[in-house]
Amino acid sequence: MIRRTRRSRLLLTLLALLLALTAPSAGFAQVGHTPQESPFRDLRGRQGLTFGAGLINPAEDPAGVGPGSGYLLTGRYEYLLTGPLWAIARVSYAPGLERTVKDPETTGPGRLVGKVTEPLMIGELGFSLNLTGNKSWRGLAPRVHGALGFASTFKSAYDLGAYRFGSKFMVSYGVGARYATESGWDLNADLIRMYWKMKYPETYGGDGSASDESILGTKPLGPYNGNLVLTVGVTRYFFR
């Protein structure tokens, strides 16, 4: 009887010890964060409209006759496809870009005819991927994006040197970030790299000889031109 009582006490003691070791204490009751304390928050909205402004800084093309730097206005529509993947459509307009007109038949200072203003329109369709899923981390949601589209000055006339920018197919990619606020408007910023192909007239080329005074010499008549665009804007998201 005594032996059975001792055995029962031993079993109860071991059970109590096991429960003490496996039961969560006050200091170890949670792993990570409670929903209220978590730095991650679900992003609201399945569609969004962004209105913004920014700067475009085209790389200097070999002939030096393409659009220069300036400000632009931009609008973007985005639609949540699934998880962190969004479809995007973006339109940008740079109203005050200037470019240089050159006369390939003239040498020296007389080659620079002057500058003209040619507004530039850019349209893109592509995808955006949130790197934190469809959530923000302390309000921030970084992303990467890529798109295809066009860039055009909508001018069909050639200049004195038989050059026009015209309309060009373009590819873009970049990084961005969304900052989710408590209001109905979020902040967005994007750094974009755009590429299109220049097309110069044959009169810009030369033979590469010591006496060659052409605009391009032996450089290609159709090089690719990279352009850096920085935009910031406010976004209204709809349909939770």
CYANA upper distance limits for C-alpha pairs under 8 A (distance plus 0.5 A):
  1 MET  CA      5 THR  CA      6.71
  2 ILE  CA      6 ARG  CA      6.72
  3 ARG  CA      7 ARG  CA      6.67
  4 ARG  CA      8 SER  CA      6.64
  5 THR  CA      9 ARG  CA      6.66
  6 ARG  CA     10 LEU  CA      6.57
  7 ARG  CA     11 LEU  CA      6.67
  8 SER  CA     12 LEU  CA      6.60
  9 ARG  CA     13 THR  CA      6.50
 10 LEU  CA     14 LEU  CA      6.63
 11 LEU  CA     15 LEU  CA      6.53
 12 LEU  CA     16 ALA  CA      6.53
 13 THR  CA     17 LEU  CA      6.63
 14 LEU  CA     18 LEU  CA      6.58
 15 LEU  CA     19 LEU  CA      6.63
 16 ALA  CA     20 ALA  CA      6.60
 17 LEU  CA     21 LEU  CA      6.74
 18 LEU  CA     22 THR  CA      6.68
 19 LEU  CA     23 ALA  CA      6.08
 24 PRO  CA     28 PHE  CA      6.26
 24 PRO  CA     29 ALA  CA      5.45
 25 SER  CA     29 ALA  CA      6.07
 30 GLN  CA     34 THR  CA      8.16
 32 GLY  CA     38 SER  CA      8.38
 33 HIS  CA     37 GLU  CA      6.05
 33 HIS  CA     38 SER  CA      5.44
 34 THR  CA     38 SER  CA      6.36
 39 PRO  CA    136 SER  CA      8.44
 39 PRO  CA    137 TRP  CA      5.94
 39 PRO  CA    138 ARG  CA      5.49
 40 PHE  CA    135 LYS  CA      6.68
 40 PHE  CA    136 SER  CA      5.94
 40 PHE  CA    137 TRP  CA      5.13
 40 PHE  CA    138 ARG  CA      6.73
 40 PHE  CA    139 GLY  CA      8.24
 41 ARG  CA    135 LYS  CA      5.79
 41 ARG  CA    136 SER  CA      5.77
 41 ARG  CA    137 TRP  CA      7.18
 41 ARG  CA    138 ARG  CA      8.08
 41 ARG  CA    139 GLY  CA      7.88
 42 ASP  CA    134 ASN  CA      6.75
 42 ASP  CA    135 LYS  CA      4.87
 42 ASP  CA    136 SER  CA      6.93
 43 LEU  CA    134 ASN  CA      6.25
 43 LEU  CA    135 LYS  CA      5.46
 43 LEU  CA    136 SER  CA      6.77
 43 LEU  CA    180 ALA  CA      7.87
 44 ARG  CA    237 TYR  CA      7.40
 44 ARG  CA    238 PHE  CA      8.20
 44 ARG  CA    239 PHE  CA      8.40
 44 ARG  CA    240 ARG  CA      6.00
 45 GLY  CA    237 TYR  CA      5.33
 45 GLY  CA    238 PHE  CA      5.17
 45 GLY  CA    239 PHE  CA      5.51
 45 GLY  CA    240 ARG  CA      4.86
 46 ARG  CA     79 TYR  CA      6.39
 46 ARG  CA     80 LEU  CA      5.52
 46 ARG  CA    237 TYR  CA      7.46
 46 ARG  CA    238 PHE  CA      6.59
 46 ARG  CA    239 PHE  CA      6.02
 46 ARG  CA    240 ARG  CA      6.56
 47 GLN  CA     77 TYR  CA      7.88
 47 GLN  CA     78 GLU  CA      6.06
 47 GLN  CA     79 TYR  CA      5.05
 47 GLN  CA     80 LEU  CA      6.76
 47 GLN  CA    237 TYR  CA      6.10
 47 GLN  CA    238 PHE  CA      5.79
 47 GLN  CA    239 PHE  CA      7.15
 48 GLY  CA     76 ARG  CA      8.44
 48 GLY  CA     77 TYR  CA      6.22
 48 GLY  CA     78 GLU  CA      5.71
 48 GLY  CA     79 TYR  CA      7.19
 48 GLY  CA    235 THR  CA      6.85
 48 GLY  CA    236 ARG  CA      5.98
 48 GLY  CA    237 TYR  CA      4.67
 48 GLY  CA    238 PHE  CA      6.55
 49 LEU  CA     75 GLY  CA      7.81
 49 LEU  CA     76 ARG  CA      6.23
 49 LEU  CA     77 TYR  CA      5.30
 49 LEU  CA     78 GLU  CA      7.21
 49 LEU  CA    235 THR  CA      5.92
 49 LEU  CA    236 ARG  CA      5.89
 49 LEU  CA    237 TYR  CA      7.07
 50 THR  CA     74 THR  CA      8.47
 50 THR  CA     75 GLY  CA      5.97
 50 THR  CA     76 ARG  CA      5.45
 50 THR  CA     77 TYR  CA      7.01
 50 THR  CA    188 ASN  CA      8.47
 50 THR  CA    233 GLY  CA      6.82
 50 THR  CA    234 VAL  CA      6.09
 50 THR  CA    235 THR  CA      4.68
 50 THR  CA    236 ARG  CA      7.03
 51 PHE  CA     73 LEU  CA      8.42
 51 PHE  CA     74 THR  CA      6.57
 51 PHE  CA     75 GLY  CA      5.29
 51 PHE  CA     76 ARG  CA      7.29
 51 PHE  CA    233 GLY  CA      5.89
 51 PHE  CA    234 VAL  CA      6.22
 51 PHE  CA    235 THR  CA      7.04
 52 GLY  CA     73 LEU  CA      6.52
 52 GLY  CA     74 THR  CA      5.72
 52 GLY  CA     75 GLY  CA      6.87
 52 GLY  CA    231 THR  CA      7.07
 52 GLY  CA    232 VAL  CA      5.93
 52 GLY  CA    233 GLY  CA      4.22
 52 GLY  CA    234 VAL  CA      6.87
 53 ALA  CA     71 TYR  CA      7.78
 53 ALA  CA     72 LEU  CA      6.18
 53 ALA  CA     73 LEU  CA      4.91
 53 ALA  CA     74 THR  CA      6.20
 53 ALA  CA    231 THR  CA      5.99
 53 ALA  CA    232 VAL  CA      6.32
 53 ALA  CA    233 GLY  CA      6.88
 54 GLY  CA     71 TYR  CA      6.10
 54 GLY  CA     72 LEU  CA      5.86
 54 GLY  CA     73 LEU  CA      6.99
 54 GLY  CA     74 THR  CA      8.25
 54 GLY  CA    229 VAL  CA      7.65
 54 GLY  CA    230 LEU  CA      5.85
 54 GLY  CA    231 THR  CA      4.53
 54 GLY  CA    232 VAL  CA      6.66
 55 LEU  CA     69 SER  CA      7.91
 55 LEU  CA     70 GLY  CA      6.24
 55 LEU  CA     71 TYR  CA      4.84
 55 LEU  CA     72 LEU  CA      6.29
 55 LEU  CA    229 VAL  CA      6.22
 55 LEU  CA    230 LEU  CA      5.91
 55 LEU  CA    231 THR  CA      7.07
 56 ILE  CA     69 SER  CA      6.07
 56 ILE  CA     70 GLY  CA      6.11
 56 ILE  CA     71 TYR  CA      6.59
 56 ILE  CA     72 LEU  CA      7.34
 56 ILE  CA    227 ASN  CA      7.53
 56 ILE  CA    228 LEU  CA      6.35
 56 ILE  CA    229 VAL  CA      4.94
 56 ILE  CA    230 LEU  CA      7.13
 57 ASN  CA     68 GLY  CA      7.40
 57 ASN  CA     69 SER  CA      5.09
 57 ASN  CA     70 GLY  CA      7.37
 57 ASN  CA    227 ASN  CA      6.33
 57 ASN  CA    228 LEU  CA      5.68
 57 ASN  CA    229 VAL  CA      6.78
 58 PRO  CA     67 PRO  CA      7.55
 58 PRO  CA     68 GLY  CA      6.56
 58 PRO  CA     69 SER  CA      6.56
 58 PRO  CA    225 ASN  CA      8.13
 58 PRO  CA    226 GLY  CA      6.98
 58 PRO  CA    227 ASN  CA      4.62
 58 PRO  CA    228 LEU  CA      6.60
 59 ALA  CA    225 ASN  CA      6.85
 59 ALA  CA    226 GLY  CA      6.04
 59 ALA  CA    227 ASN  CA      5.90
 59 ALA  CA    228 LEU  CA      8.09
 60 GLU  CA     64 GLY  CA      6.66
 60 GLU  CA     66 GLY  CA      8.20
 60 GLU  CA    225 ASN  CA      8.31
 61 ASP  CA     65 VAL  CA      7.62
 61 ASP  CA     66 GLY  CA      6.97
 61 ASP  CA    198 MET  CA      8.45
 61 ASP  CA    225 ASN  CA      6.82
 62 PRO  CA    216 LEU  CA      7.40
 62 PRO  CA    219 LYS  CA      8.30
 63 ALA  CA    204 TYR  CA      8.33
 63 ALA  CA    215 ILE  CA      6.70
 63 ALA  CA    216 LEU  CA      6.65
 64 GLY  CA    100 THR  CA      7.40
 65 VAL  CA     99 ARG  CA      6.16
 65 VAL  CA    100 THR  CA      5.38
 65 VAL  CA    101 VAL  CA      6.61
 65 VAL  CA    102 LYS  CA      7.68
 66 GLY  CA     99 ARG  CA      6.06
 66 GLY  CA    100 THR  CA      7.64
 66 GLY  CA    165 PHE  CA      7.35
 67 PRO  CA     97 LEU  CA      6.42
 67 PRO  CA     98 GLU  CA      6.18
 67 PRO  CA     99 ARG  CA      5.23
 67 PRO  CA    100 THR  CA      8.48
 67 PRO  CA    118 GLU  CA      7.97
 68 GLY  CA     97 LEU  CA      6.19
 68 GLY  CA     98 GLU  CA      5.97
 68 GLY  CA     99 ARG  CA      6.21
 69 SER  CA     97 LEU  CA      6.82
 69 SER  CA     98 GLU  CA      8.17
 70 GLY  CA     94 ALA  CA      7.46
 70 GLY  CA     96 GLY  CA      7.06
 70 GLY  CA     97 LEU  CA      6.14
 71 TYR  CA     94 ALA  CA      6.46
 71 TYR  CA     95 PRO  CA      8.28
 71 TYR  CA     96 GLY  CA      7.89
 71 TYR  CA     97 LEU  CA      8.48
 72 LEU  CA     92 SER  CA      6.99
 72 LEU  CA     93 TYR  CA      5.83
 72 LEU  CA     94 ALA  CA      4.58
 72 LEU  CA     95 PRO  CA      7.39
 73 LEU  CA     92 SER  CA      6.07
 73 LEU  CA     93 TYR  CA      5.75
 73 LEU  CA     94 ALA  CA      6.88
 74 THR  CA     90 ARG  CA      7.67
 74 THR  CA     91 VAL  CA      6.19
 74 THR  CA     92 SER  CA      4.69
 74 THR  CA     93 TYR  CA      6.84
 74 THR  CA    231 THR  CA      8.29
 75 GLY  CA     90 ARG  CA      6.28
 75 GLY  CA     91 VAL  CA      5.91
 75 GLY  CA     92 SER  CA      6.95
 76 ARG  CA     88 ILE  CA      7.43
 76 ARG  CA     89 ALA  CA      6.15
 76 ARG  CA     90 ARG  CA      4.78
 76 ARG  CA     91 VAL  CA      6.91
 77 TYR  CA     88 ILE  CA      6.24
 77 TYR  CA     89 ALA  CA      5.76
 77 TYR  CA     90 ARG  CA      6.94
 78 GLU  CA     86 TRP  CA      6.79
 78 GLU  CA     87 ALA  CA      6.02
 78 GLU  CA     88 ILE  CA      4.88
 78 GLU  CA     89 ALA  CA      6.93
 79 TYR  CA     86 TRP  CA      5.89
 79 TYR  CA     87 ALA  CA      5.69
 79 TYR  CA     88 ILE  CA      7.05
 80 LEU  CA     84 PRO  CA      8.07
 80 LEU  CA     85 LEU  CA      6.73
 80 LEU  CA     86 TRP  CA      4.91
 80 LEU  CA     87 ALA  CA      6.94
 81 LEU  CA     85 LEU  CA      6.18
 81 LEU  CA     86 TRP  CA      5.81
 81 LEU  CA     87 ALA  CA      7.06
 82 THR  CA     86 TRP  CA      7.72
 83 GLY  CA    133 GLY  CA      7.00
 83 GLY  CA    134 ASN  CA      6.46
 84 PRO  CA    129 LEU  CA      6.07
 84 PRO  CA    130 ASN  CA      5.54
 84 PRO  CA    131 LEU  CA      7.94
 84 PRO  CA    132 THR  CA      8.21
 84 PRO  CA    133 GLY  CA      5.11
 84 PRO  CA    134 ASN  CA      5.26
 85 LEU  CA    127 PHE  CA      7.54
 85 LEU  CA    128 SER  CA      6.44
 85 LEU  CA    129 LEU  CA      5.28
 85 LEU  CA    130 ASN  CA      7.18
 86 TRP  CA    127 PHE  CA      6.11
 86 TRP  CA    128 SER  CA      5.53
 86 TRP  CA    129 LEU  CA      6.81
 87 ALA  CA    125 LEU  CA      8.25
 87 ALA  CA    126 GLY  CA      6.47
 87 ALA  CA    127 PHE  CA      5.05
 87 ALA  CA    128 SER  CA      6.78
 88 ILE  CA    125 LEU  CA      6.35
 88 ILE  CA    126 GLY  CA      5.80
 88 ILE  CA    127 PHE  CA      5.98
 88 ILE  CA    128 SER  CA      7.24
 89 ALA  CA    123 GLY  CA      8.17
 89 ALA  CA    124 GLU  CA      6.19
 89 ALA  CA    125 LEU  CA      5.12
 89 ALA  CA    126 GLY  CA      7.05
 90 ARG  CA    123 GLY  CA      6.34
 90 ARG  CA    124 GLU  CA      5.64
 90 ARG  CA    125 LEU  CA      7.08
 91 VAL  CA    121 MET  CA      7.97
 91 VAL  CA    122 ILE  CA      6.20
 91 VAL  CA    123 GLY  CA      5.07
 91 VAL  CA    124 GLU  CA      6.95
 92 SER  CA    121 MET  CA      6.40
 92 SER  CA    122 ILE  CA      5.52
 92 SER  CA    123 GLY  CA      6.99
 93 TYR  CA    119 PRO  CA      7.80
 93 TYR  CA    120 LEU  CA      6.36
 93 TYR  CA    121 MET  CA      5.19
 93 TYR  CA    122 ILE  CA      6.84
 94 ALA  CA    119 PRO  CA      6.06
 94 ALA  CA    120 LEU  CA      5.59
 94 ALA  CA    121 MET  CA      6.99
 95 PRO  CA    118 GLU  CA      7.80
 95 PRO  CA    119 PRO  CA      4.76
 95 PRO  CA    120 LEU  CA      6.88
 96 GLY  CA    117 THR  CA      6.69
 96 GLY  CA    118 GLU  CA      7.30
 96 GLY  CA    119 PRO  CA      6.19
 97 LEU  CA    117 THR  CA      6.13
 97 LEU  CA    118 GLU  CA      6.19
 97 LEU  CA    119 PRO  CA      6.26
 97 LEU  CA    120 LEU  CA      7.60
 98 GLU  CA    115 LYS  CA      6.87
 98 GLU  CA    116 VAL  CA      6.01
 98 GLU  CA    117 THR  CA      4.82
 98 GLU  CA    118 GLU  CA      6.46
 99 ARG  CA    115 LYS  CA      6.02
 99 ARG  CA    116 VAL  CA      6.16
 99 ARG  CA    117 THR  CA      6.99
 99 ARG  CA    118 GLU  CA      7.75
100 THR  CA    112 LEU  CA      7.88
100 THR  CA    113 VAL  CA      8.08
100 THR  CA    114 GLY  CA      6.37
100 THR  CA    115 LYS  CA      4.99
100 THR  CA    116 VAL  CA      7.06
101 VAL  CA    112 LEU  CA      6.84
101 VAL  CA    113 VAL  CA      5.92
101 VAL  CA    114 GLY  CA      5.99
101 VAL  CA    115 LYS  CA      6.32
101 VAL  CA    116 VAL  CA      7.74
101 VAL  CA    159 ASP  CA      7.50
101 VAL  CA    160 LEU  CA      7.75
101 VAL  CA    161 GLY  CA      7.56
102 LYS  CA    111 ARG  CA      5.89
102 LYS  CA    112 LEU  CA      5.36
102 LYS  CA    113 VAL  CA      5.90
102 LYS  CA    114 GLY  CA      7.93
102 LYS  CA    160 LEU  CA      7.79
102 LYS  CA    161 GLY  CA      6.25
103 ASP  CA    110 GLY  CA      8.40
103 ASP  CA    111 ARG  CA      5.41
103 ASP  CA    112 LEU  CA      7.15
103 ASP  CA    113 VAL  CA      7.10
103 ASP  CA    160 LEU  CA      6.81
103 ASP  CA    161 GLY  CA      5.12
104 PRO  CA    111 ARG  CA      7.17
104 PRO  CA    161 GLY  CA      6.45
104 PRO  CA    203 THR  CA      6.75
104 PRO  CA    204 TYR  CA      6.31
104 PRO  CA    214 SER  CA      7.08
104 PRO  CA    215 ILE  CA      6.87
105 GLU  CA    111 ARG  CA      8.14
105 GLU  CA    161 GLY  CA      8.39
105 GLU  CA    203 THR  CA      8.25
106 THR  CA    110 GLY  CA      6.78
106 THR  CA    111 ARG  CA      5.50
107 THR  CA    111 ARG  CA      5.80
107 THR  CA    213 GLU  CA      7.38
107 THR  CA    214 SER  CA      8.47
118 GLU  CA    153 THR  CA      6.62
119 PRO  CA    153 THR  CA      6.23
120 LEU  CA    151 ALA  CA      7.40
120 LEU  CA    152 SER  CA      6.20
120 LEU  CA    153 THR  CA      5.18
120 LEU  CA    154 PHE  CA      8.41
121 MET  CA    151 ALA  CA      6.19
121 MET  CA    152 SER  CA      5.82
121 MET  CA    153 THR  CA      6.71
122 ILE  CA    149 GLY  CA      7.86
122 ILE  CA    150 PHE  CA      6.27
122 ILE  CA    151 ALA  CA      4.95
122 ILE  CA    152 SER  CA      7.05
123 GLY  CA    149 GLY  CA      5.86
123 GLY  CA    150 PHE  CA      5.98
123 GLY  CA    151 ALA  CA      7.14
124 GLU  CA    147 ALA  CA      6.38
124 GLU  CA    148 LEU  CA      5.95
124 GLU  CA    149 GLY  CA      4.68
124 GLU  CA    150 PHE  CA      7.21
125 LEU  CA    147 ALA  CA      5.76
125 LEU  CA    148 LEU  CA      6.08
125 LEU  CA    149 GLY  CA      6.66
126 GLY  CA    145 HIS  CA      7.90
126 GLY  CA    146 GLY  CA      6.14
126 GLY  CA    147 ALA  CA      4.34
126 GLY  CA    148 LEU  CA      6.72
127 PHE  CA    145 HIS  CA      6.17
127 PHE  CA    146 GLY  CA      6.27
127 PHE  CA    147 ALA  CA      6.92
128 SER  CA    143 ARG  CA      7.18
128 SER  CA    144 VAL  CA      6.33
128 SER  CA    145 HIS  CA      4.70
128 SER  CA    146 GLY  CA      7.20
129 LEU  CA    133 GLY  CA      8.48
129 LEU  CA    143 ARG  CA      5.88
129 LEU  CA    144 VAL  CA      5.98
129 LEU  CA    145 HIS  CA      6.70
130 ASN  CA    134 ASN  CA      6.97
130 ASN  CA    141 ALA  CA      6.97
130 ASN  CA    142 PRO  CA      6.46
130 ASN  CA    143 ARG  CA      4.83
130 ASN  CA    144 VAL  CA      7.31
131 LEU  CA    141 ALA  CA      7.53
131 LEU  CA    142 PRO  CA      6.20
131 LEU  CA    143 ARG  CA      5.75
131 LEU  CA    144 VAL  CA      7.93
132 THR  CA    136 SER  CA      6.93
132 THR  CA    137 TRP  CA      7.74
132 THR  CA    141 ALA  CA      6.70
132 THR  CA    142 PRO  CA      7.44
135 LYS  CA    141 ALA  CA      7.21
136 SER  CA    140 LEU  CA      5.46
136 SER  CA    141 ALA  CA      5.06
136 SER  CA    179 TYR  CA      8.29
136 SER  CA    180 ALA  CA      7.69
137 TRP  CA    141 ALA  CA      6.76
139 GLY  CA    178 ARG  CA      8.41
139 GLY  CA    179 TYR  CA      5.79
139 GLY  CA    180 ALA  CA      5.42
139 GLY  CA    181 THR  CA      7.44
140 LEU  CA    177 ALA  CA      7.12
140 LEU  CA    178 ARG  CA      6.22
140 LEU  CA    179 TYR  CA      5.18
140 LEU  CA    180 ALA  CA      7.00
141 ALA  CA    177 ALA  CA      5.96
141 ALA  CA    178 ARG  CA      5.50
141 ALA  CA    179 TYR  CA      6.88
141 ALA  CA    180 ALA  CA      8.35
142 PRO  CA    175 VAL  CA      8.01
142 PRO  CA    176 GLY  CA      6.31
142 PRO  CA    177 ALA  CA      4.70
142 PRO  CA    178 ARG  CA      6.87
143 ARG  CA    175 VAL  CA      6.25
143 ARG  CA    176 GLY  CA      5.73
143 ARG  CA    177 ALA  CA      6.33
143 ARG  CA    178 ARG  CA      8.49
144 VAL  CA    173 TYR  CA      8.13
144 VAL  CA    174 GLY  CA      6.34
144 VAL  CA    175 VAL  CA      4.93
144 VAL  CA    176 GLY  CA      6.74
145 HIS  CA    173 TYR  CA      6.06
145 HIS  CA    174 GLY  CA      5.99
145 HIS  CA    175 VAL  CA      6.71
145 HIS  CA    176 GLY  CA      8.33
146 GLY  CA    171 VAL  CA      8.23
146 GLY  CA    172 SER  CA      6.06
146 GLY  CA    173 TYR  CA      4.59
146 GLY  CA    174 GLY  CA      7.00
147 ALA  CA    171 VAL  CA      6.53
147 ALA  CA    172 SER  CA      5.72
147 ALA  CA    173 TYR  CA      6.84
148 LEU  CA    169 PHE  CA      8.23
148 LEU  CA    170 MET  CA      6.45
148 LEU  CA    171 VAL  CA      5.23
148 LEU  CA    172 SER  CA      6.81
149 GLY  CA    169 PHE  CA      6.45
149 GLY  CA    170 MET  CA      5.73
149 GLY  CA    171 VAL  CA      6.92
150 PHE  CA    167 SER  CA      7.32
150 PHE  CA    168 LYS  CA      5.93
150 PHE  CA    169 PHE  CA      4.99
150 PHE  CA    170 MET  CA      5.62
151 ALA  CA    167 SER  CA      6.15
151 ALA  CA    168 LYS  CA      5.73
151 ALA  CA    169 PHE  CA      7.04
151 ALA  CA    170 MET  CA      7.12
151 ALA  CA    196 TRP  CA      8.38
152 SER  CA    165 PHE  CA      7.83
152 SER  CA    166 GLY  CA      6.14
152 SER  CA    167 SER  CA      4.56
152 SER  CA    168 LYS  CA      6.71
153 THR  CA    165 PHE  CA      7.25
153 THR  CA    166 GLY  CA      6.29
153 THR  CA    167 SER  CA      7.11
154 PHE  CA    166 GLY  CA      6.65
154 PHE  CA    167 SER  CA      7.30
155 LYS  CA    164 ARG  CA      8.05
155 LYS  CA    165 PHE  CA      8.25
155 LYS  CA    166 GLY  CA      6.42
156 SER  CA    164 ARG  CA      7.75
156 SER  CA    166 GLY  CA      6.74
157 ALA  CA    164 ARG  CA      7.33
158 TYR  CA    162 ALA  CA      5.65
158 TYR  CA    163 TYR  CA      5.70
158 TYR  CA    164 ARG  CA      5.46
159 ASP  CA    163 TYR  CA      5.97
159 ASP  CA    164 ARG  CA      6.87
162 ALA  CA    201 PRO  CA      6.90
163 TYR  CA    200 TYR  CA      6.83
163 TYR  CA    201 PRO  CA      6.64
165 PHE  CA    198 MET  CA      8.10
165 PHE  CA    199 LYS  CA      8.24
168 LYS  CA    196 TRP  CA      6.86
168 LYS  CA    197 LYS  CA      7.45
169 PHE  CA    196 TRP  CA      6.65
169 PHE  CA    197 LYS  CA      8.09
170 MET  CA    194 MET  CA      7.27
170 MET  CA    195 TYR  CA      5.95
170 MET  CA    196 TRP  CA      5.11
170 MET  CA    197 LYS  CA      8.14
171 VAL  CA    194 MET  CA      6.28
171 VAL  CA    195 TYR  CA      5.80
171 VAL  CA    196 TRP  CA      7.27
172 SER  CA    192 ILE  CA      7.19
172 SER  CA    193 ARG  CA      5.96
172 SER  CA    194 MET  CA      4.79
172 SER  CA    195 TYR  CA      6.72
173 TYR  CA    192 ILE  CA      6.22
173 TYR  CA    193 ARG  CA      5.97
173 TYR  CA    194 MET  CA      7.27
174 GLY  CA    190 ASP  CA      7.66
174 GLY  CA    191 LEU  CA      6.09
174 GLY  CA    192 ILE  CA      4.80
174 GLY  CA    193 ARG  CA      6.35
175 VAL  CA    190 ASP  CA      6.40
175 VAL  CA    191 LEU  CA      6.02
175 VAL  CA    192 ILE  CA      7.15
176 GLY  CA    188 ASN  CA      7.84
176 GLY  CA    189 ALA  CA      5.98
176 GLY  CA    190 ASP  CA      4.59
176 GLY  CA    191 LEU  CA      6.54
177 ALA  CA    188 ASN  CA      6.30
177 ALA  CA    189 ALA  CA      6.02
177 ALA  CA    190 ASP  CA      7.11
178 ARG  CA    186 ASP  CA      7.44
178 ARG  CA    187 LEU  CA      6.23
178 ARG  CA    188 ASN  CA      5.05
178 ARG  CA    189 ALA  CA      7.21
179 TYR  CA    186 ASP  CA      6.27
179 TYR  CA    187 LEU  CA      5.53
179 TYR  CA    188 ASN  CA      6.79
180 ALA  CA    185 TRP  CA      8.26
180 ALA  CA    186 ASP  CA      5.43
180 ALA  CA    187 LEU  CA      7.21
181 THR  CA    185 TRP  CA      7.18
181 THR  CA    186 ASP  CA      5.94
181 THR  CA    187 LEU  CA      8.16
184 GLY  CA    236 ARG  CA      6.76
184 GLY  CA    237 TYR  CA      7.59
185 TRP  CA    234 VAL  CA      6.82
185 TRP  CA    235 THR  CA      5.92
185 TRP  CA    236 ARG  CA      5.39
185 TRP  CA    237 TYR  CA      7.62
186 ASP  CA    234 VAL  CA      6.19
186 ASP  CA    235 THR  CA      5.59
186 ASP  CA    236 ARG  CA      7.04
186 ASP  CA    237 TYR  CA      8.36
187 LEU  CA    232 VAL  CA      8.07
187 LEU  CA    233 GLY  CA      6.47
187 LEU  CA    234 VAL  CA      5.18
187 LEU  CA    235 THR  CA      6.59
188 ASN  CA    232 VAL  CA      6.19
188 ASN  CA    233 GLY  CA      5.79
188 ASN  CA    234 VAL  CA      6.50
188 ASN  CA    235 THR  CA      7.38
189 ALA  CA    230 LEU  CA      8.05
189 ALA  CA    231 THR  CA      6.17
189 ALA  CA    232 VAL  CA      4.83
189 ALA  CA    233 GLY  CA      6.95
190 ASP  CA    229 VAL  CA      8.48
190 ASP  CA    230 LEU  CA      6.33
190 ASP  CA    231 THR  CA      5.83
190 ASP  CA    232 VAL  CA      7.04
191 LEU  CA    228 LEU  CA      7.90
191 LEU  CA    229 VAL  CA      6.38
191 LEU  CA    230 LEU  CA      5.21
191 LEU  CA    231 THR  CA      7.20
192 ILE  CA    228 LEU  CA      6.40
192 ILE  CA    229 VAL  CA      5.51
192 ILE  CA    230 LEU  CA      6.85
193 ARG  CA    226 GLY  CA      7.23
193 ARG  CA    227 ASN  CA      6.17
193 ARG  CA    228 LEU  CA      5.36
193 ARG  CA    229 VAL  CA      6.83
194 MET  CA    226 GLY  CA      6.16
194 MET  CA    227 ASN  CA      5.47
194 MET  CA    228 LEU  CA      6.92
194 MET  CA    229 VAL  CA      8.05
195 TYR  CA    224 TYR  CA      7.09
195 TYR  CA    225 ASN  CA      6.05
195 TYR  CA    226 GLY  CA      5.09
195 TYR  CA    227 ASN  CA      6.74
196 TRP  CA    224 TYR  CA      6.17
196 TRP  CA    225 ASN  CA      5.99
196 TRP  CA    226 GLY  CA      7.37
197 LYS  CA    222 GLY  CA      6.76
197 LYS  CA    223 PRO  CA      6.27
197 LYS  CA    224 TYR  CA      4.74
197 LYS  CA    225 ASN  CA      6.34
198 MET  CA    221 LEU  CA      8.07
198 MET  CA    222 GLY  CA      5.65
198 MET  CA    223 PRO  CA      6.05
198 MET  CA    224 TYR  CA      6.48
198 MET  CA    225 ASN  CA      7.07
199 LYS  CA    221 LEU  CA      6.45
199 LYS  CA    222 GLY  CA      5.18
199 LYS  CA    223 PRO  CA      7.82
200 TYR  CA    204 TYR  CA      7.12
200 TYR  CA    221 LEU  CA      5.61
200 TYR  CA    222 GLY  CA      6.89
201 PRO  CA    205 GLY  CA      8.34
201 PRO  CA    221 LEU  CA      7.61
202 GLU  CA    221 LEU  CA      7.63
203 THR  CA    214 SER  CA      8.43
204 TYR  CA    214 SER  CA      6.50
204 TYR  CA    215 ILE  CA      5.63
204 TYR  CA    216 LEU  CA      6.18
204 TYR  CA    217 GLY  CA      8.15
204 TYR  CA    221 LEU  CA      8.15
205 GLY  CA    214 SER  CA      6.43
205 GLY  CA    215 ILE  CA      6.93
205 GLY  CA    216 LEU  CA      5.59
205 GLY  CA    217 GLY  CA      5.73
205 GLY  CA    218 THR  CA      6.86
205 GLY  CA    219 LYS  CA      7.77
205 GLY  CA    220 PRO  CA      8.40
205 GLY  CA    221 LEU  CA      7.56
206 GLY  CA    212 ASP  CA      6.71
206 GLY  CA    213 GLU  CA      7.99
206 GLY  CA    214 SER  CA      5.79
206 GLY  CA    215 ILE  CA      8.13
206 GLY  CA    216 LEU  CA      7.09
206 GLY  CA    217 GLY  CA      4.83
206 GLY  CA    218 THR  CA      6.37
207 ASP  CA    212 ASP  CA      6.88
207 ASP  CA    217 GLY  CA      6.65
207 ASP  CA    218 THR  CA      6.71
208 GLY  CA    212 ASP  CA      6.19
208 GLY  CA    217 GLY  CA      5.60
208 GLY  CA    218 THR  CA      5.82
212 ASP  CA    217 GLY  CA      7.12
213 GLU  CA    217 GLY  CA      7.75
216 LEU  CA    220 PRO  CA      8.12
216 LEU  CA    221 LEU  CA      8.37
